[in-house]
């Protein structure tokens, strides 16, 4: 009964009940006038509370009907909203209603269970006692014991409700505003207790998949999600979002609104594509429709989300991309991905040869980081992370070409290997530009950077070519050919080896045409005189090169008397070596071409020989032995033996006796003192004519062979 007495009392800001009621009555007139401007839900169109989710709302004005509220709310609606609550599981039910501004004055009432609009009956919980500026929150909690609090009671909370499954209740919320209390603010509503509220959004049999909010998170996660619009002006068809949000959940529909209140109530949906702006917040409202029971309380359930639009149209940058036209080949290698056509690194870029290919999406360039091309144009399709597209043009250009010219280098021959020269490759005048140079033995090596010549200042090579990679700015290069020419030795074709007599001297002449001469004798003249037998050299200078030419002065080969045949008084001389023809003499005055001397007397003689060089003659001594033609070995001491013991000091002395048939019958040697007494094996040989020969080697440098032959008559008496 106490609550009933307090129904008609309210004392905000500690003002008396009477004054407070007067304010409400005075403001009632203004609310009647503004009903059309602030039309909101009535009891019959109450918003469904679906599940125990939090609610935020900003009531403004009243619905089409100014409901008869009764209880602690005696002046009718002001800025109100109606909610319909369906219990899913029984238990206790509480809620907290918190104004967004502490100066806002919120009243509320709960009707039910299972009542209908037009016959709501008395409120089972009612509170008009919010004390603004002190603690504006109100609602049901587990500690309050009152069921109704009129204005002025200073009791913002009422006792919880015990609820059962399937019951329905109506919750009326009103933001009291008058000239004394002008604060209009939204509220937030959170549920408590052990009971749960029915919702299609928490029933896995109804909502089989999670809904997918549209757009992308904002930079500030607390801000609404953002939908990127690629075109400008931004005309958008909201219905294109529905399929993605529903995510396959059937029996749900979506409407789109420009305010949260409209989204919560489903009022003023957006039906057609329209121009949107980037500053407003838009809302989507997911609405359940029971396909079997159109009167299902859950059909009034809505789940609301907020989103904004973000201008996402992009513009590509046309850029020049440079590469090296290495060695002026007409082709460069370009990294297309390095062209700054768009600043966002997350954007996708696709490259095409022509605009036609780009528009058709065909013949996309795939080797984008190593693209080989002449100068030309590449077209880029840019796709931002939000799916917006733009195009850009890449102009492929070459850096300035490194200018090189072919060069030649000359080097003197290396004396130890005349086919090669020592080159300083760094002196090659192949370019006037500032550059870095690398040296290679072949064009292929220069192109590939292999087998680099590491000693370019002292490069030994035969005549041929090398290649210099000239690297200029931007690491571009050209390859220059360098011809290497080894200057061969230049020798005198006049200076020749000579043969002279060993006792003679001669002149060596290198001939004209050289810029300098240097002989091994120290002379620096073209020719040197009074040169004897020996080896000489001369350094001949031609330009910067010096050729060392050797020349020999040989002693002529002396003839050699190889054999002397003495037959009685005839001497035959056999000669080898030297240079025929030979001249022969026995006195050094009279010379003859014949090698035979006749009527040579017994005793020692000189034989002299010279060849065509007419050098000092070769002189040997010969002995014409005393010829014994008859021996009478009778023991009288006269002509008993043939005795050649006087020749016993000669080398290889051989003394043989032959019969008239040519058979050797006796050999004289050292054991018989080179003597023959007409016997063979101690027996006298028959009287007759016998032949003998004596040979030896003279004790001279050439071991001249002497042959002496003759006949002897042996007279033996029987």
Residue pairs with C-beta under 8 A, 6 or more apart in sequence:
2 146
3 72
3 126
3 146
3 147
3 148
3 149
3 150
4 148
6 72
6 148
6 149
6 150
6 153
7 71
7 72
7 74
7 126
7 148
7 150
8 17
8 21
8 72
8 74
8 150
9 17
9 150
9 151
9 152
9 153
10 17
10 20
10 21
10 24
10 72
10 128
10 129
10 150
10 151
10 152
10 153
11 17
11 20
11 151
11 152
11 153
11 154
12 20
12 105
12 130
12 131
12 132
12 151
12 152
12 176
12 181
13 131
13 132
13 133
13 180
13 181
14 131
15 180
16 152
17 151
17 152
20 151
20 152
21 74
21 75
21 151
23 178
23 179
23 180
23 181
24 74
24 75
24 176
24 178
25 75
26 178
26 179
27 78
27 177
27 178
27 179
28 75
28 76
30 178
31 61
31 62
31 66
31 76
31 77
31 78
32 66
34 61
35 61
35 62
35 64
35 66
37 61
38 60
38 61
38 62
38 79
39 61
39 62
39 63
39 64
40 59
40 60
40 61
40 62
40 63
40 79
40 80
40 81
40 261
40 265
41 47
41 63
41 81
41 82
41 265
42 62
42 63
42 64
42 65
42 67
42 82
42 117
43 63
43 65
43 67
43 82
43 117
43 118
43 120
43 170
43 172
44 65
44 117
44 118
45 63
45 82
45 265
46 82
46 83
46 84
46 117
46 170
46 300
47 81
47 82
47 83
47 84
47 264
47 265
47 300
47 302
48 83
48 84
48 86
48 297
48 298
48 299
48 300
48 301
48 302
49 55
49 83
49 84
49 85
49 86
49 171
49 197
50 197
50 198
50 199
50 200
50 201
50 288
50 298
50 300
50 301
50 302
50 303
51 196
51 197
51 198
51 199
51 201
51 202
51 301
52 191
52 196
52 197
53 191
53 199
53 201
53 303
54 188
54 189
54 190
54 191
55 83
55 188
55 189
55 190
55 264
56 186
56 187
56 188
56 189
56 260
57 81
57 173
57 186
57 187
57 189
57 260
57 261
57 264
58 100
58 184
58 185
58 186
58 187
58 260
58 261
59 79
59 80
59 81
59 173
59 174
59 175
59 187
59 261
60 79
60 184
60 261
61 79
61 80
62 76
62 77
62 78
62 79
62 80
63 77
63 80
63 82
66 76
66 77
67 76
67 77
67 117
67 120
67 172
68 76
69 76
69 77
69 109
69 123
69 172
70 120
70 122
70 123
71 109
71 122
71 123
71 126
71 148
72 107
72 109
72 123
72 126
72 127
72 128
72 129
72 148
72 149
72 150
72 151
73 107
73 109
73 123
73 126
73 128
73 172
73 174
77 174
78 174
78 175
78 176
78 177
79 174
79 175
79 176
79 177
79 184
80 172
80 173
80 174
80 175
81 172
81 173
82 170
82 171
82 172
82 173
83 170
83 171
83 172
83 173
84 168
84 169
84 170
84 171
84 297
84 300
85 112
85 168
85 169
85 170
85 171
85 197
86 166
86 167
86 168
86 197
86 198
86 297
86 298
87 93
87 163
87 164
87 165
87 166
87 167
87 168
87 169
87 195
87 196
87 197
87 198
88 165
88 195
88 196
88 197
88 198
88 199
89 165
89 195
89 196
90 162
90 163
90 164
90 165
90 195
91 162
91 163
91 193
91 194
91 195
91 196
92 142
92 160
92 161
92 162
92 163
92 193
92 194
92 195
93 140
93 160
93 161
93 162
93 163
93 191
93 192
93 193
93 195
94 139
94 140
94 141
94 142
94 160
94 161
94 191
94 192
94 193
95 139
95 140
95 171
95 189
95 190
95 191
95 192
96 137
96 139
96 141
96 189
96 190
96 192
97 106
97 108
97 137
97 138
97 139
97 173
97 187
97 188
97 189
98 136
98 137
98 187
98 188
98 189
98 190
99 106
99 136
99 137
99 175
99 185
99 186
99 187
100 185
100 186
100 187
100 188
101 136
101 183
101 185
102 132
102 133
102 135
102 136
103 132
103 133
103 136
103 181
103 183
103 185
104 132
104 136
104 175
104 183
104 184
104 185
104 187
105 130
105 132
105 136
105 175
105 176
105 177
105 181
105 183
106 130
106 136
106 138
106 173
106 174
106 175
106 176
106 187
107 127
107 128
107 130
107 138
107 173
107 174
107 176
108 126
108 127
108 138
108 139
108 171
108 172
108 173
108 174
109 123
109 125
109 126
109 127
109 171
109 172
110 123
110 124
110 125
110 126
110 140
110 161
110 169
110 170
110 171
110 172
111 120
111 121
111 122
111 123
111 124
111 169
111 170
111 172
112 124
112 167
112 168
112 169
112 170
113 163
113 164
113 167
113 168
113 169
114 167
114 168
115 121
115 170
117 170
120 170
123 148
123 172
124 147
124 161
125 140
125 147
125 148
125 158
125 159
125 161
126 147
126 148
126 149
126 158
127 138
127 139
127 148
127 149
127 155
127 156
127 157
127 158
128 149
128 150
128 151
128 176
129 138
129 149
129 150
129 151
129 152
129 153
129 154
129 155
129 156
130 136
130 137
130 138
130 156
131 154
131 156
132 181
132 183
135 156
136 156
137 156
138 156
138 157
139 156
139 157
139 158
140 157
140 158
140 159
140 160
140 161
140 193
141 157
141 159
141 160
141 192
142 160
142 192
142 193
143 157
144 155
144 157
144 158
144 159
144 160
145 159
146 155
146 158
146 159
147 158
147 159
148 158
149 155
149 156
149 158
160 193
161 169
161 193
163 169
163 195
168 297
173 187
173 189
175 184
175 185
175 187
177 183
177 184
191 197
198 297
198 298
199 298
199 301
200 206
200 207
200 251
200 252
200 288
200 298
200 301
201 207
201 286
201 288
201 301
201 303
206 251
206 288
206 298
207 249
207 252
208 248
208 249
209 247
209 248
209 249
210 247
211 245
211 246
211 247
211 249
211 286
211 303
212 244
212 245
212 247
213 225
213 245
213 305
213 307
214 225
214 227
214 241
214 244
214 245
214 284
214 305
214 307
215 225
215 226
215 227
215 228
215 307
215 308
216 225
216 226
216 227
216 228
216 386
217 225
217 226
218 224
218 225
218 226
218 308
223 308
224 281
224 306
224 307
224 308
225 305
225 306
225 307
225 308
226 307
226 308
226 309
226 310
227 236
227 241
227 307
227 308
227 309
227 310
228 309
228 310
228 311
228 312
228 384
228 386
228 387
228 388
229 236
229 276
229 309
229 310
229 311
229 312
229 313
230 312
230 313
230 314
230 386
230 387
230 388
230 389
231 313
232 311
232 313
233 275
234 275
234 276
234 277
234 278
234 309
234 311
235 273
235 274
235 275
235 276
236 273
236 274
236 275
236 276
236 309
237 272
237 273
238 256
238 270
238 273
238 282
238 284
241 254
241 256
241 284
242 253
242 254
245 254
245 284
245 286
245 305
246 252
246 254
246 286
251 288
251 289
251 290
251 291
252 286
252 287
252 288
252 289
253 286
253 287
253 289
254 284
254 285
254 286
254 287
255 263
255 266
255 269
255 270
255 284
255 285
255 287
256 269
256 270
256 282
256 283
256 284
256 285
257 263
257 266
257 267
257 268
257 269
257 270
257 282
257 283
257 284
257 285
258 268
258 270
258 280
258 282
258 283
259 268
259 283
260 281
260 283
260 304
260 306
261 267
262 268
262 269
262 283
262 285
263 283
263 284
263 285
263 302
263 304
264 285
264 302
264 304
265 302
266 285
266 287
266 302
269 285
276 282
276 309
277 309
278 308
278 309
278 310
278 311
279 308
280 308
280 309
281 306
281 307
281 308
282 306
282 307
282 308
282 309
283 304
283 305
283 306
283 307
284 304
284 305
284 307
285 302
285 303
285 304
286 302
286 303
286 304
286 305
287 299
287 301
287 302
288 298
288 299
288 301
289 299
290 296
290 298
290 299
293 299
310 386
312 384
312 386
312 387
312 388
313 388
313 390
314 342
314 344
314 347
314 382
314 384
314 388
314 389
314 390
315 390
316 341
316 342
316 380
316 382
316 390
316 391
316 392
317 340
317 341
317 342
317 392
318 341
318 392
318 393
318 394
318 395
319 339
319 340
319 341
319 392
319 393
319 394
319 395
320 394
320 395
320 397
321 334
321 335
321 336
321 338
321 339
321 378
321 394
321 395
321 396
321 397
322 397
322 398
322 399
322 474
323 332
323 333
323 334
323 396
323 397
323 398
323 399
324 332
324 333
324 398
324 399
324 474
324 475
324 476
324 477
325 331
325 332
325 398
325 399
325 401
325 476
326 332
326 476
326 477
326 478
327 447
327 477
327 478
327 479
328 401
328 478
330 374
331 372
331 373
331 374
332 372
332 373
332 374
332 375
332 396
332 398
333 370
333 371
333 372
334 371
334 372
334 373
334 396
335 368
335 369
335 370
335 371
336 351
336 365
336 368
336 369
336 371
336 378
336 380
336 394
337 349
337 368
337 369
339 380
339 392
339 394
341 349
341 380
341 382
341 392
341 394
342 349
342 382
342 384
342 390
342 392
344 384
344 385
346 384
346 385
347 382
347 383
347 384
347 385
348 382
348 383
349 380
349 381
349 382
349 383
350 358
350 361
350 364
350 380
350 381
350 383
351 364
351 365
351 368
351 371
351 378
351 379
351 380
351 381
351 394
352 358
352 363
352 364
352 365
352 378
352 379
352 380
352 381
353 363
353 365
353 378
353 379
354 363
354 379
355 379
355 391
357 363
357 364
357 379
358 379
358 380
358 381
358 391
365 371
365 378
371 378
373 396
374 396
375 396
375 397
375 398
376 395
376 396
377 393
377 394
377 395
377 396
378 393
378 394
378 396
379 391
379 392
379 393
379 394
380 391
380 392
380 393
380 394
381 389
381 390
381 391
382 389
382 390
382 391
382 392
383 389
384 390
399 473
399 474
399 476
400 472
400 473
400 476
401 476
401 478
402 431
402 433
402 435
402 470
402 471
402 472
402 476
402 477
402 478
403 431
403 432
403 433
403 478
404 430
404 431
404 468
404 470
404 478
404 479
404 480
405 429
405 430
405 431
405 480
406 430
406 480
406 481
406 482
406 483
407 428
407 429
407 430
407 480
407 481
407 482
407 483
408 482
408 483
408 484
408 485
409 423
409 424
409 425
409 427
409 428
409 482
409 483
409 484
409 485
410 421
410 485
410 487
411 421
411 422
411 423
411 484
411 485
411 486
411 487
412 421
412 422
412 486
412 487
412 544
412 545
412 546
413 419
413 420
413 421
413 486
413 487
413 488
413 489
413 545
413 547
414 420
414 421
414 422
414 460
415 489
415 548
418 488
418 489
419 462
419 486
420 460
420 461
420 462
420 486
421 460
421 461
421 462
421 463
421 484
421 485
421 486
421 487
422 458
422 459
422 460
423 459
423 460
423 461
423 484
424 456
424 457
424 458
424 459
425 439
425 453
425 456
425 457
425 459
425 466
425 468
425 482
426 437
426 456
426 457
428 468
428 480
428 482
430 437
430 468
430 470
430 480
430 482
431 470
431 478
431 480
433 470
433 472
434 472
434 473
435 470
435 471
435 472
436 470
436 471
437 456
437 468
437 469
437 470
437 471
438 446
438 449
438 452
438 468
438 469
438 471
439 452
439 453
439 456
439 459
439 466
439 467
439 468
439 469
440 446
440 450
440 451
440 452
440 453
440 466
440 467
440 468
440 469
441 451
441 453
441 466
441 467
442 451
442 467
443 467
443 479
443 481
444 450
445 451
445 452
445 467
446 467
446 468
446 469
446 479
447 479
449 469
453 459
453 466
459 466
461 484
461 486
462 484
462 486
463 484
463 485
463 486
464 483
464 484
465 481
465 482
465 483
465 484
466 482
466 484
467 479
467 480
467 481
467 482
468 479
468 480
468 482
469 477
469 478
469 479
470 477
470 478
470 479
470 480
471 477
472 478
487 543
487 545
489 545
489 547
489 548
489 549
490 514
490 540
490 542
490 545
490 547
491 540
491 547
491 549
492 510
492 511
492 514
492 538
492 540
492 549
493 511
494 509
494 510
494 511
495 508
495 509
495 510
495 511
495 538
495 549
495 551
496 551
497 551
497 552
497 553
497 554
498 506
498 508
498 551
498 552
498 553
498 554
499 553
499 554
499 555
499 556
499 613
500 506
500 532
500 533
500 553
500 554
500 555
500 556
500 613
501 555
501 556
501 613
501 614
501 615
501 616
502 533
502 555
502 556
502 615
503 615
503 616
504 532
504 615
505 529
505 530
505 531
505 532
506 531
506 532
506 553
507 527
507 528
507 529
507 530
507 531
508 519
508 527
508 528
508 531
508 536
508 538
508 551
508 553
509 526
509 527
510 517
510 526
510 527
510 538
510 540
510 549
511 526
512 526
513 542
514 526
514 540
514 541
514 542
515 541
515 542
515 543
516 524
516 539
516 540
516 541
516 546
517 523
517 524
517 525
517 526
517 538
517 539
517 540
517 541
518 524
518 538
518 539
518 541
519 525
519 528
519 536
519 537
519 538
519 539
520 536
520 537
520 538
521 528
521 531
521 536
528 536
531 553
532 553
533 553
533 554
533 555
534 552
534 553
535 550
535 551
535 552
535 553
536 550
536 551
536 552
536 553
537 548
537 549
537 550
537 551
538 548
538 549
538 551
539 546
539 547
539 548
539 549
540 546
540 547
540 548
540 549
556 578
556 579
556 611
556 613
556 615
557 577
557 578
557 579
558 577
558 578
558 611
558 615
558 618
559 575
559 576
559 577
559 578
559 579
559 582
559 609
559 610
559 611
559 618
560 575
560 576
560 577
560 578
560 618
560 702
561 573
561 574
561 575
561 607
561 609
561 618
561 620
561 702
561 704
562 574
562 575
562 576
562 702
562 704
562 705
563 573
563 574
563 704
563 705
563 706
563 707
564 571
564 572
564 573
564 574
564 607
564 620
564 622
564 698
564 704
564 705
564 706
564 707
565 571
565 572
565 574
565 706
565 707
565 708
565 709
566 572
566 600
566 622
566 624
566 625
566 706
566 707
566 708
566 709
567 708
567 709
567 710
568 627
568 710
569 598
569 599
569 600
569 601
569 624
570 596
570 597
570 598
570 599
570 600
571 596
571 597
571 598
571 600
571 605
571 607
571 622
571 624
572 595
572 596
572 597
573 584
573 595
573 596
573 597
573 607
573 609
574 595
575 582
575 595
575 609
578 611
578 612
578 613
579 611
579 612
579 613
580 611
580 612
581 593
581 611
581 612
582 593
582 595
582 609
582 610
582 611
583 591
583 592
583 593
583 609
583 610
583 611
583 617
584 591
584 592
584 593
584 594
584 595
584 597
584 607
584 608
584 609
585 591
585 592
585 607
585 608
585 609
585 617
586 597
586 600
586 605
586 606
586 607
586 608
587 606
587 608
588 606
588 608
588 617
588 619
591 610
597 607
600 624
601 624
602 624
602 625
602 626
602 627
603 623
603 624
604 621
604 622
604 623
604 624
605 621
605 622
605 623
605 624
606 619
606 620
606 621
606 622
607 619
607 620
607 621
607 622
608 617
608 618
608 619
609 617
609 618
610 616
610 617
610 618
620 698
620 700
620 704
622 706
623 647
625 644
625 646
625 647
625 694
625 708
627 710
628 639
628 642
628 712
629 710
629 711
629 712
629 713
630 639
630 712
630 713
630 714
630 715
631 639
631 640
631 641
631 642
631 677
631 678
631 712
631 713
631 714
631 715
632 638
632 639
632 640
632 715
632 716
633 640
633 641
633 677
633 678
633 679
633 684
633 714
633 716
634 640
634 716
634 717
640 677
641 675
641 676
641 677
641 678
642 675
642 676
642 692
642 712
643 673
643 674
643 675
644 653
644 655
644 668
644 674
644 675
644 694
645 673
645 674
645 675
647 653
647 674
647 694
647 696
648 670
648 673
648 674
649 699
650 696
650 697
650 698
650 699
650 706
651 696
651 697
651 698
651 699
651 703
652 695
652 696
652 697
653 669
653 674
653 694
653 695
653 696
654 667
654 669
654 693
654 694
654 695
654 696
655 667
655 668
655 669
655 674
655 676
655 692
655 693
655 694
656 664
656 666
656 667
656 668
656 692
656 693
657 664
657 665
657 666
657 667
657 668
657 676
657 690
657 691
657 692
658 664
658 665
658 690
658 691
658 692
658 693
659 665
659 688
659 690
659 691
660 688
660 689
660 690
660 691
662 691
665 680
665 685
665 690
666 676
666 680
668 674
668 675
668 676
676 692
678 684
678 685
678 714
678 716
679 685
684 716
685 714
685 716
686 716
687 713
687 714
687 715
687 716
688 713
688 714
689 711
689 712
689 713
689 714
690 711
690 712
690 713
690 714
691 709
691 710
691 711
691 712
692 709
692 710
692 711
692 712
693 707
693 708
693 709
694 707
694 708
694 709
695 705
695 706
695 707
695 708
696 705
696 706
697 703
697 704
697 705
697 706
698 704
698 705
698 706
